[in-house]
């Protein structure tokens, strides 16, 4: 269930900041996947 959105400027700004922070966290996670994969394969001895 999605809760009702508050129309006040404070809540809208907070929602925008949270969305931007979530996108940045996802970008960092995606950027780290190749590094973690190579590290895992190197540790196991496949490379």
C-alpha positions in Angstrom: 0.0 0.0 0.0 1.3 3.4 -0.9 0.7 6.1 1.6 -0.8 9.4 0.6 1.7 12.1 -0.5 1.8 15.3 1.4 1.6 18.3 -0.9 3.8 20.6 1.3 7.2 21.8 -0.2 9.2 20.2 2.7 7.9 16.7 2.0 8.3 17.1 -1.8 11.9 18.2 -1.3 12.6 15.3 1.1 11.1 12.8 -1.4 13.3 14.2 -4.2 16.4 14.0 -2.1 15.6 10.4 -1.0 15.1 9.4 -4.7 18.4 11.0 -5.7 20.2 9.3 -2.9 18.7 5.9 -3.8 19.8 6.4 -7.4 23.4 7.2 -6.3 23.5 4.2 -4.0 22.4 1.9 -6.9 25.0 3.4 -9.2 27.8 2.8 -6.7 26.5 -0.8 -6.2 26.5 -1.4 -10.0 30.0 0.1 -10.3 31.4 -2.3 -7.6 30.0 -5.5 -9.1 32.9 -6.0 -11.6 35.5 -5.4 -8.9 33.8 -7.8 -6.4 33.5 -10.4 -9.2 37.1 -10.2 -10.1 38.2 -10.3 -6.5 36.0 -13.4 -5.9 37.4 -15.2 -8.9 41.0 -14.3 -8.0 40.5 -15.5 -4.4 39.0 -18.8 -5.6 41.9 -19.2 -8.1 40.0 -19.1 -11.4 42.0 -16.2 -12.8 
